Every structure is written in structure tokens, then in C-alpha cells.
Amino acid sequence: MERSNLDRHLLEFVQLLRDGGIPINLTEVQDALYSLALIGLEDKSRVEGVLQATMVKSVTQVPWFQEAFRVFFAAPEAQSSWQNQAQQQSDRWEKGITQTREELRFQGEELALTEEQRATYMRLPEGEKERLKKFLERSGEGMRNGVPLDHSFQPMVERVLQGSLDFWRRKLGEEDFPLAPPGEAGLLSEVERAMRQKEIHYMTRDLKDIPPEEWPEVIKLIRRLSQRLASQVSRRLAQGKRGSLDMRRTLRENMRYGGVLLKQNYRTKRRGRPKFVLLCDVSGSMVKYTEFILQFVYGLTSLVSGIETYAFADRLVNLTPKLRSANSIQGMLHVSMPEVAQEFGGGTNLAISLEELLKDHAGSLSRRTILFILSDTQTLEGEKAAKLLKTTKGKVREILWLNTLPERRWKETKTVELFRPYCQMFECYTLGHLQGILGTRL
């Protein structure tokens, strides 16, 4: 390949990497060109190794790089097919957005909605779409004190519709929505599709069934998921809770409506960051669940004021000092969790562990504490444990029980019925379960 063509193709590949969030500067591009000139282009695996070595900075960027390389250096026929698919998706998007502009109007005027809100409307059930259209129709024909409503009421109608669409976006899940227009670049769309498929594969798989050779991929996914969730929850917390009416701001904001109070402003009342306390069952097959889930939860450190972690089986062991002093939580868990599990003797006894928690670590429990219990509920002295769980409930904000036992088996498990009155119990044996639980409870 001539140098000019090599330069052009390399720059196109660099742009594909940048689209995936991998920052690449001019020096790195020059290093890659120099290295390719030395090794040649005959061996595809060597080319991939050189480009990865010169452009990838962290393990979290490796999955995108690998998919981008596969797609960029695919056969022309495959690239042409991806381009056609991307164009069809883009056309459907534009058609859908145009339709929302026609349907979501107040007295013939287009409503001020974000593209994200319009995308949500595009994915609503037909019944819900009809409900919103009827609301707009009735609002446009409404009366106030015998006088027909005019365009001055459009901001109020917009806020009602925006609130409904935001509710549906949260209810149906942000990850299921095309909240931005699909790119017309076929290669980029194919990389994004492949990345989503990888995520879905691991999100729905029982954590105990993931073989050791796939653990690195799962760990990378956990990091991305926890960072994404932390960002989403931080934005939600930043909005604050509704406090008392701020009359000064309200009057100022409504001057443009002639003094009619169409928009209310409230003083922000922020909710304090919670403290996490984790009780992790490390008996038998629970160890692998504990390793993965702890890595997810520790990825949310920006959202909480502190995390304390305890392992239990027939007694309680405080893991917090080890986790705080470790250079890498992944390495610490991989080495320490099996060792901790081997230290325990007989079967699981949650009652003893709760007694030790209440007696020796009472300072960890407060009204800001969210207590997570990771266990399949199988324990000795179940009735005693239930009484202690009731006592613990009165000392914390809430107890979230992450039950690795499939929900279909709960009815046949006596301890599930004993514990459920004193906690929020969730089925949790996949990353998808965990993300959904934390996303709604934080």
C-alpha cells in the first residue's frame, strides 16, 4: 500500500476509535505509521498488535478497539452491507422524528421537546401514544373561566408532556432506547451493534456459569456499567428533591407569561449521600457471585460516603481494611475471597453474623446506611436470623437483599418467607439484575 493511502486509511481508523471514546493524539498516529512501515501489512495479527500497543491506553478501551479493528479491516462486501443497514436505520429515525413533530402539537404549534423525548415517544406502546395525543387534543379545545385556552398555556402543556415522556424513559430503561440518531457511517453502527450484543450476552448470563477465561471481559463490562450508573445517578441527585416554593424565582420566571404562575420553582433539598454496608455470603458457590458484585458496587464510590464490607458464613469477617489498602480491588478479591472462604468452618449461620454486626460494628449502622445482604438465604437458625434482621431494619435506612436464588424457587425456600418482611428482596444472579436494582434504589 502506498504511503499516502496508508496515511488516509490509518486516519479513518483513528476516527473510528475516537468515536468510541479512545483519545489519540498526533504523536501516537506517527508512532503507529512508523511501526507499520517497519513490520509491513502482510500479517493481520501483527498489525492489530502494533495498533493496539500504540493507541490503547487502558483495558476498558480494548473491547472497542477489537471490534473497530474487526469491522474496519473486514471484506468490502460486509462493509457495504453495514453501510446500507446504517442508512436504513437513519431513514427510519428521520421518519419517526418527523412523525412526532406532526403528532405532538398544541393548537397547531410544535411543542418544545428534546430529541431524546421525541425518541422516547417513538418507542411508546400505541395505547400510550393515543393517550398523549388525546390529551393534547382536549387541552387545545379547553376552556378557562369560559374563555378558550390560547397559546400562553403551551408551556404548561409542554411540561406535562415532558414529565410523562421522562417517566416512560426511566420506566422502560435508558439502555433500550435509541436516544440519539443512529450514525450513517456503517462501520461505526456495526461496532456499536457488536458492543451491545457483547453486553447483552454477559448481562443475562448467570454469574456462576461464566468460565474463568471470560472473566477479564466481564470485569471490563462491570467497570463500564458502574461508571455509567454512577454518572446517571449523579445527574439525578444533582437535580435535588423538591423543597419549599421559591416565590422570588417563581415570579421572575413567570414575568413572560404576564404574571400568571405557569411555572413553579422550588428550593433544592439535596438528599445526603448514603453509606453502604455489605454482608456477603462466601459459602460454597456464593464466592463467585460475591467477587463480581463487590466490584460493581465498589465502582459506585463517587455516590456514597463510605463502603464497609463483611464476609460471613458461620461468623463475620471484616474485609474493609483489606479492600481499602489494596492497590486493585480486582486483584484483592481474586486472591483473598477464596482464602476467606476456606477459613470458615461449617454451614452458613446468618444469625451469628448479624449478632456480631449489631454488637461489634453498631457504629456502621445509621439512618444513612443502606445494608446489602448478598446470599441465597440458605442458613442455620433461620427464625433467630429473622428476628435479628427485624432489629437491624430499625437501625438503617433500608435493607436490600440480593438473592442469587432464582425467584421461581423462592416459594419452596422457607428462609425466603422468613426474611422478606424485613427487607426488600431482589432476584440477583446476573449483571442485568444488579444494574436494575441499583439503578432504581439509589
C-alpha positions as CSV (number, residue, x, y, z in Angstrom):
1,M,0.0,0.0,0.0
2,E,1.3,3.4,-0.9
3,R,2.2,5.8,2.0
4,S,-0.5,8.3,1.1
5,N,-3.2,5.6,1.1
6,L,-1.8,4.1,4.4
7,D,-2.0,7.6,6.0
8,R,-5.5,8.1,4.8
9,H,-6.7,4.6,6.0
10,L,-5.0,5.0,9.3
11,L,-6.6,8.4,9.9
12,E,-10.0,6.9,9.1
13,F,-9.4,4.1,11.6
14,V,-8.2,6.6,14.2
15,Q,-11.5,8.5,13.8
16,L,-13.4,5.2,14.4
17,L,-11.5,4.7,17.6
18,R,-12.2,8.3,18.7
19,D,-15.9,7.8,18.1
20,G,-15.7,5.1,20.7
21,G,-14.1,7.5,23.2
22,I,-10.4,6.5,22.7
23,P,-8.3,9.7,22.7
24,I,-5.5,9.5,20.2
25,N,-3.0,12.4,19.5
26,L,-0.8,13.1,16.6
27,T,2.3,11.6,18.1
28,E,0.6,8.3,18.6
29,V,-0.6,8.3,15.0
30,Q,3.0,9.0,13.9
31,D,4.3,6.1,16.1
32,A,1.7,3.8,14.5
33,L,2.7,4.8,11.0
34,Y,6.4,4.3,11.8
35,S,5.7,0.9,13.3
36,L,3.6,-0.3,10.4
37,A,6.3,0.7,8.0
38,L,8.7,-1.5,9.9
39,I,6.6,-4.6,10.2
40,G,4.6,-4.4,6.9
41,L,0.9,-5.2,6.4
42,E,1.1,-8.8,5.5
43,D,0.3,-10.3,8.9
44,K,-3.1,-9.0,10.1
45,S,-2.5,-10.1,13.7
46,R,0.8,-8.2,13.9
47,V,-0.9,-5.1,12.5
48,E,-3.6,-5.4,15.2
49,G,-1.0,-5.8,17.9
50,V,1.0,-2.7,16.8
51,L,-2.1,-0.5,16.6
52,Q,-3.3,-1.7,20.0
53,A,0.1,-1.1,21.6
54,T,0.4,2.5,20.2
55,M,-3.3,3.7,20.6
56,V,-5.0,1.9,23.5
57,K,-4.3,3.3,27.0
58,S,-6.4,1.1,29.3
59,V,-8.1,-2.3,29.4
60,T,-11.5,-0.7,29.3
61,Q,-10.7,0.5,25.7
62,V,-9.7,-2.9,24.4
63,P,-13.2,-4.2,23.6
64,W,-14.0,-1.2,21.4
65,F,-10.6,-1.4,19.7
66,Q,-11.0,-5.1,18.9
67,E,-14.4,-4.6,17.4
68,A,-13.3,-1.5,15.5
69,F,-10.3,-3.4,14.1
70,R,-12.5,-6.3,13.0
71,V,-15.0,-4.1,11.3
72,F,-12.6,-1.7,9.7
73,F,-10.5,-4.5,8.1
74,A,-13.4,-6.6,7.1
75,A,-14.2,-7.6,3.5
76,P,-15.7,-4.8,1.3
77,E,-18.9,-6.8,0.8
78,A,-19.5,-6.8,4.6
79,Q,-18.7,-3.1,4.9
80,S,-21.2,-2.3,2.1
81,S,-23.9,-4.3,3.8
82,W,-23.3,-2.5,7.1
83,Q,-23.4,0.9,5.3
84,N,-26.8,0.0,3.8
85,Q,-28.2,-1.1,7.1
86,A,-27.0,2.1,8.8
87,Q,-28.6,4.2,6.1
88,Q,-31.9,2.4,6.5
89,Q,-31.8,2.9,10.3
90,S,-31.1,6.6,9.8
91,D,-34.0,6.9,7.4
92,R,-36.4,5.2,9.9
93,W,-35.1,7.6,12.6
94,E,-35.7,10.7,10.5
95,K,-39.2,9.4,9.5
96,G,-40.1,8.8,13.2
97,I,-38.8,12.2,14.3
98,T,-40.8,13.9,11.6
99,Q,-43.9,12.0,12.6
100,T,-43.5,13.1,16.3
101,R,-43.3,16.7,15.1
102,E,-46.7,16.3,13.3
103,E,-48.4,14.5,16.2
104,L,-47.2,16.4,19.2
105,R,-48.7,19.8,18.7
106,F,-50.8,22.2,20.7
107,Q,-53.3,24.2,18.7
108,G,-51.2,23.6,15.6
109,E,-47.9,24.7,17.1
110,E,-45.0,22.4,17.5
111,L,-44.1,21.6,21.1
112,A,-40.6,22.3,22.6
113,L,-39.4,18.8,23.2
114,T,-35.8,17.4,23.2
115,E,-34.8,14.9,20.6
116,E,-34.4,12.4,23.5
117,Q,-38.0,12.9,24.5
118,R,-39.1,12.5,20.9
119,A,-37.1,9.3,20.7
120,T,-38.9,8.1,23.8
121,Y,-42.3,8.8,22.2
122,M,-41.3,6.8,19.1
123,R,-40.9,3.7,21.3
124,L,-44.1,4.1,23.4
125,P,-46.8,1.5,23.2
126,E,-49.5,2.6,20.7
127,G,-52.1,2.9,23.5
128,E,-49.9,5.4,25.4
129,K,-49.3,7.4,22.2
130,E,-53.0,7.7,21.7
131,R,-53.5,8.8,25.3
132,L,-51.0,11.6,24.9
133,K,-52.5,12.7,21.5
134,K,-55.9,12.8,23.1
135,F,-54.5,14.9,26.0
136,L,-53.1,17.4,23.5
137,E,-56.4,17.5,21.6
138,R,-58.5,18.1,24.7
139,S,-56.1,20.7,26.0
140,G,-56.2,22.6,22.8
141,E,-60.0,22.7,23.0
142,G,-60.2,23.5,26.7
143,M,-61.7,26.5,28.4
144,R,-60.8,28.6,31.4
145,N,-63.4,30.8,33.1
146,G,-65.4,30.5,29.9
147,V,-62.6,31.7,27.8
148,P,-60.9,29.3,25.3
149,L,-57.3,28.5,26.1
150,D,-54.7,30.3,23.9
151,H,-51.0,29.8,23.2
152,S,-50.0,31.3,26.5
153,F,-50.9,27.9,28.1
154,Q,-48.5,26.0,25.8
155,P,-45.6,26.0,28.3
156,M,-47.8,24.3,30.9
157,V,-48.9,21.6,28.3
158,E,-45.3,21.1,27.3
159,R,-44.2,20.5,30.9
160,V,-46.9,17.9,31.4
161,L,-45.9,16.1,28.3
162,Q,-42.2,16.3,29.1
163,G,-42.8,14.8,32.5
164,S,-44.8,11.9,31.0
165,L,-42.1,11.2,28.5
166,D,-39.3,11.4,31.1
167,F,-41.3,8.9,33.2
168,W,-41.5,6.4,30.4
169,R,-37.9,6.8,29.5
170,R,-37.0,5.7,33.1
171,K,-39.6,3.0,33.2
172,L,-38.6,1.3,30.0
173,G,-34.9,1.7,30.6
174,E,-32.4,4.1,29.0
175,E,-30.3,1.3,27.5
176,D,-33.3,0.1,25.4
177,F,-33.8,3.4,23.6
178,P,-32.1,5.0,20.6
179,L,-31.8,8.3,22.4
180,A,-29.6,9.8,19.7
181,P,-29.9,9.4,15.9
182,P,-28.0,6.4,14.6
183,G,-24.9,7.3,12.6
184,E,-25.0,7.0,8.9
185,A,-21.5,5.6,9.0
186,G,-22.0,1.9,8.6
187,L,-18.7,0.8,10.2
188,L,-19.5,2.8,13.4
189,S,-23.0,1.4,13.6
190,E,-21.7,-2.1,13.3
191,V,-19.1,-1.6,16.0
192,E,-21.9,-0.2,18.3
193,R,-24.1,-3.1,17.5
194,A,-21.4,-5.7,18.3
195,M,-20.6,-3.9,21.6
196,R,-24.3,-4.0,22.6
197,Q,-24.5,-7.7,21.7
198,K,-21.5,-8.4,23.9
199,E,-23.1,-6.5,26.8
200,I,-26.4,-8.3,26.4
201,H,-24.6,-11.7,26.4
202,Y,-22.9,-11.1,29.8
203,M,-25.8,-9.0,31.3
204,T,-28.2,-12.0,31.0
205,R,-25.8,-14.8,32.0
206,D,-25.7,-16.4,35.4
207,L,-22.5,-15.2,37.0
208,K,-21.6,-18.6,38.4
209,D,-21.7,-20.0,34.8
210,I,-19.1,-17.6,33.4
211,P,-15.9,-19.6,32.8
212,P,-12.5,-18.2,34.0
213,E,-11.3,-17.3,30.5
214,E,-14.1,-14.9,30.1
215,W,-13.7,-13.1,33.5
216,P,-11.5,-10.3,32.1
217,E,-14.2,-9.3,29.7
218,V,-16.8,-9.4,32.4
219,I,-14.6,-7.2,34.7
220,K,-14.3,-4.6,31.9
221,L,-18.0,-4.6,31.4
222,I,-18.6,-4.2,35.2
223,R,-16.4,-1.1,35.2
224,R,-18.3,0.4,32.3
225,L,-21.6,-0.4,33.8
226,S,-20.7,1.0,37.3
227,Q,-19.3,4.2,35.8
228,R,-22.4,4.7,33.6
229,L,-24.7,4.1,36.5
230,A,-22.7,6.4,38.8
231,S,-23.0,9.1,36.1
232,Q,-26.7,8.6,35.7
233,V,-27.4,8.7,39.4
234,S,-25.2,11.7,40.0
235,R,-27.2,13.7,37.4
236,R,-30.5,12.6,39.1
237,L,-29.2,13.6,42.6
238,A,-27.9,16.9,41.3
239,Q,-31.5,17.9,40.4
240,G,-32.3,17.7,44.1
241,K,-35.6,16.9,45.8
242,R,-38.5,19.4,45.7
243,G,-38.5,21.6,48.7
244,S,-40.5,24.7,49.6
245,L,-41.7,27.1,46.9
246,D,-39.1,29.8,45.9
247,M,-41.5,32.7,45.3
248,R,-38.9,35.1,44.1
249,R,-37.6,32.9,41.3
250,T,-41.2,31.8,40.5
251,L,-42.3,35.4,40.0
252,R,-39.2,36.2,37.9
253,E,-39.6,33.2,35.7
254,N,-43.3,33.9,35.0
255,M,-43.0,37.6,34.0
256,R,-43.0,36.5,30.4
257,Y,-46.5,34.9,30.9
258,G,-48.0,38.2,32.2
259,G,-47.6,37.2,35.8
260,V,-49.7,34.0,35.5
261,L,-47.9,31.4,37.6
262,L,-47.5,28.8,34.9
263,K,-44.1,27.6,36.1
264,Q,-43.2,27.0,39.8
265,N,-39.6,27.0,41.1
266,Y,-38.7,25.2,44.3
267,R,-35.7,25.4,46.6
268,T,-33.5,22.4,46.2
269,K,-33.3,20.0,49.0
270,R,-30.5,17.6,48.3
271,R,-30.5,14.1,49.7
272,G,-27.4,13.1,51.6
273,R,-25.2,10.5,50.1
274,P,-25.9,7.1,51.6
275,K,-23.4,4.8,53.3
276,F,-23.1,1.2,52.0
277,V,-22.6,-1.8,54.3
278,L,-22.3,-5.1,52.5
279,L,-22.8,-8.5,54.1
280,C,-21.5,-11.1,51.6
281,D,-22.2,-14.8,51.9
282,V,-18.9,-16.6,51.0
283,S,-20.0,-20.2,51.5
284,G,-19.6,-22.6,48.6
285,S,-20.8,-21.3,45.2
286,M,-21.6,-17.9,46.6
287,V,-17.9,-16.8,46.3
288,K,-18.0,-16.1,42.6
289,Y,-21.2,-14.0,42.9
290,T,-19.6,-12.0,45.7
291,E,-16.5,-11.3,43.7
292,F,-18.4,-9.9,40.7
293,I,-21.0,-7.9,42.7
294,L,-18.4,-6.3,45.0
295,Q,-16.5,-5.0,42.0
296,F,-19.7,-3.5,40.7
297,V,-20.7,-1.9,44.0
298,Y,-17.1,-0.5,44.6
299,G,-17.4,1.2,41.2
300,L,-20.1,3.4,42.7
301,T,-17.8,5.0,45.3
302,S,-18.5,8.5,44.0
303,L,-22.1,8.2,45.0
304,V,-21.6,7.1,48.6
305,S,-20.0,8.4,51.8
306,G,-18.3,5.1,52.5
307,I,-18.4,1.4,51.9
308,E,-17.9,-1.3,54.6
309,T,-17.7,-4.9,53.6
310,Y,-18.1,-8.0,55.7
311,A,-17.9,-11.7,54.7
312,F,-20.0,-14.2,56.6
313,A,-20.6,-18.0,56.7
314,D,-20.5,-19.3,60.3
315,R,-19.2,-16.0,61.6
316,L,-18.5,-12.4,60.5
317,V,-15.2,-11.2,59.0
318,N,-14.5,-7.5,58.3
319,L,-13.0,-7.1,54.8
320,T,-13.0,-3.3,54.8
321,P,-9.3,-2.8,55.8
322,K,-8.1,-5.2,53.0
323,L,-10.2,-3.5,50.4
324,R,-9.1,0.0,51.4
325,S,-5.4,-0.9,51.4
326,A,-5.4,-2.9,48.1
327,N,-3.9,-1.4,45.0
328,S,-6.5,-3.2,42.9
329,I,-9.9,-4.4,44.2
330,Q,-10.0,-6.9,41.4
331,G,-6.7,-8.5,42.4
332,M,-7.6,-8.4,46.1
333,L,-10.9,-10.1,45.5
334,H,-9.4,-12.7,43.2
335,V,-6.8,-13.7,45.7
336,S,-8.5,-13.0,49.1
337,M,-12.0,-14.2,48.6
338,P,-11.2,-17.9,48.1
339,E,-8.8,-17.7,51.1
340,V,-11.5,-16.1,53.3
341,A,-14.0,-18.8,52.2
342,Q,-11.6,-21.5,53.3
343,E,-11.2,-20.0,56.8
344,F,-14.8,-20.7,57.6
345,G,-15.9,-24.0,59.2
346,G,-19.4,-25.4,58.8
347,G,-22.5,-24.1,57.1
348,T,-23.9,-20.6,56.9
349,N,-25.3,-19.0,60.0
350,L,-26.6,-15.5,59.3
351,A,-27.9,-15.2,62.9
352,I,-24.4,-15.3,64.4
353,S,-23.2,-12.8,61.8
354,L,-26.0,-10.3,62.5
355,E,-25.4,-10.6,66.2
356,E,-21.7,-9.7,65.7
357,L,-22.7,-6.8,63.4
358,L,-25.1,-5.4,65.9
359,K,-22.7,-5.9,68.9
360,D,-19.3,-5.1,67.5
361,H,-20.0,-2.8,64.5
362,A,-23.0,-0.9,65.6
363,G,-21.3,2.4,64.6
364,S,-21.6,1.2,60.9
365,L,-25.4,1.3,61.1
366,S,-27.3,4.6,60.9
367,R,-30.3,6.2,59.1
368,R,-27.9,6.9,56.2
369,T,-26.9,3.2,55.9
370,I,-28.1,1.0,53.0
371,L,-27.4,-2.5,54.1
372,F,-26.9,-5.0,51.3
373,I,-27.1,-8.7,52.0
374,L,-25.8,-10.9,49.3
375,S,-26.9,-14.5,49.9
376,D,-29.2,-17.3,48.7
377,T,-30.9,-17.2,52.2
378,Q,-29.8,-20.7,53.0
379,T,-28.8,-20.5,56.7
380,L,-29.0,-22.3,60.0
381,E,-31.2,-20.8,62.7
382,G,-33.4,-19.1,60.2
383,E,-36.0,-17.9,62.8
384,K,-33.4,-16.3,65.0
385,A,-31.8,-14.7,62.0
386,A,-35.2,-13.2,61.0
387,K,-35.6,-11.6,64.5
388,L,-32.2,-10.1,64.3
389,L,-32.9,-8.9,60.8
390,K,-36.0,-7.1,62.2
391,T,-33.9,-5.4,64.8
392,T,-31.3,-4.4,62.2
393,K,-34.0,-2.9,60.0
394,G,-34.8,-0.4,62.7
395,K,-31.3,0.9,62.7
396,V,-30.7,1.6,58.9
397,R,-32.3,3.4,56.0
398,E,-33.2,0.2,54.3
399,I,-32.1,-3.4,53.7
400,L,-31.6,-4.7,50.2
401,W,-31.3,-8.4,49.9
402,L,-29.6,-9.6,46.7
403,N,-30.8,-13.2,46.4
404,T,-28.9,-15.3,44.0
405,L,-31.6,-18.0,44.1
406,P,-33.9,-17.7,41.1
407,E,-37.3,-16.3,42.1
408,R,-39.2,-19.3,40.8
409,R,-37.6,-21.3,43.7
410,W,-38.4,-18.8,46.5
411,K,-41.8,-20.4,47.4
412,E,-40.1,-23.7,48.2
413,T,-37.5,-22.0,50.4
414,K,-38.7,-21.4,54.0
415,T,-36.0,-18.8,54.8
416,V,-37.1,-16.5,52.0
417,E,-40.5,-16.1,53.6
418,L,-38.9,-15.6,57.0
419,F,-36.7,-12.7,55.8
420,R,-38.9,-10.9,53.2
421,P,-41.0,-8.9,55.7
422,Y,-37.8,-7.1,56.9
423,C,-36.1,-6.3,53.7
424,Q,-36.5,-5.5,50.0
425,M,-35.6,-8.8,48.4
426,F,-34.5,-9.0,44.7
427,E,-33.6,-11.8,42.4
428,C,-29.9,-11.1,41.6
429,Y,-27.7,-13.7,39.8
430,T,-26.9,-11.7,36.6
431,L,-25.3,-8.3,36.0
432,G,-28.6,-7.2,34.4
433,H,-30.4,-7.9,37.7
434,L,-27.8,-6.0,39.7
435,Q,-27.8,-2.9,37.4
436,G,-31.6,-2.7,37.5
437,I,-31.7,-3.0,41.3
438,L,-29.0,-0.3,41.9
439,G,-30.4,2.0,39.2
440,T,-33.8,2.1,40.8
441,R,-32.8,2.1,44.5
442,L,-30.1,4.8,44.5
